[in-house]
Structures are given as C-alpha cells and as structure tokens.
Amino acid sequence: MSVIFVLALAVLSRILPVAFHQQSWGFSLMGGCLLFVGSRMGSGSPRRAAMQVAGVLAALMATDYWMTVYGYGYPFHASSYLLTWAWYVGVCVASMGLLRKVTPVRVAAAAIATPTSFFLISNFAVWMDGMYTHTLAGLGQSYVAGIPFYRNDLASTALTVVALFGLPAVAARLANSLDSTGNDMAA
C-alpha cells in the first residue's frame, strides 16, 4: 500500500470530523498510519530517510495548522505543537527500526506504545500549560480527563495496525497456501 495514500488517510481522519463539525474524541488513524509509514521508510541512505520523515512532518504540521486556524478558529502558536511534532517524528523513527522486521509481537507492542506515549506526553503538556493546577492532583486530573481520548486512540490504532499490517500478512499466507495447494494438485 502506498505510503502517501496511508498518510493521506491519516490526515483525512483528523480533518474530516473537524470540517464537518463533528468531534472525533481521539479516534483517528494517526498512530497506526505513522507506524506503517515509518516501517516503510529508511531503506537507502540516512539522508533519504531524513527527507521522508521531514515530508511526513510537513504534511502533519500543515494539518495541525489548518485544524487550529480554520477548523477550530484559534490563533496558531507553533510552540504549542513542538511536543506533538516531536512525537510524530519519534513514532516514525522508532517504527523504522522496530517494524523493519514485522512480527505480531512487535506490531502489538507498537500499537500499545504509540497511543500510550501520546497520552502521557500530551496530557503532561496540557498540565504544564496551566490548564490544571501545578500540583500532583492537577496532573492526575489532566490524565483522568484524557482517558476517553486515550481509549479511543488505543482502539483506532489497534484497528489501523490490524488493517495495515495484519490483512496483508493474512492475504500473503492465503495466497501461499493456495499456491502450494495448486502445485500439489499439478504434481
């Protein structure tokens, strides 16, 4: 499956609910798509891999800008997105290594680690920005408020990785099975 197509699906899964004035509550294809896109990068020179990551990051930065300014009508402050953008890059880079060899255990671990890391980082950032009191109780409130988003992000990431990694693996095994059955009949 084309990396550009998968990235476009991730972007659309974030933009469309906002464009149609719906709330996605954290249910997007972003985590699973970043894992897939990252797993398909990195072949070739380090410079090529860096350019690929930069291209993905540019598309997602533009998405964040559009959603903030046009979707939600807020002023855009790049400093508010630095952790999110670092997370995008981190997922891509980590999946370049972790998912270079795709196994069910690696994909499952990545499908859990990706939304969990976003939950931990983003809710900590919200707490640091002052939305909650700078106490341990305030930090706890920030994480409790993020649980519905985390649950949906975990579910959407799991569904996405099953579709992007699992279905092609099942199709390949089925094709191999049919091929070997056909060869047995021909003999």
Buried (B, 14 or more C-beta within 10 A) or exposed (E): EEBEEBBEBBBBBBBEBBEEEEEBEBBBBBBBBBBBBBBBBBEEEEEEBBEBBEBBBEBBBEBBBBBBEEBEEEEBEEEBBEBBBEBBBBBBBBBBEBBBEBEEEBBBEBBBBBBBBBBEBBBBBBBEEEEBEEEEEEBEBBBEBBEEBBBBBBEBBBBBBBBBBBEEBEEEEEEEEEEEEEEEEEE
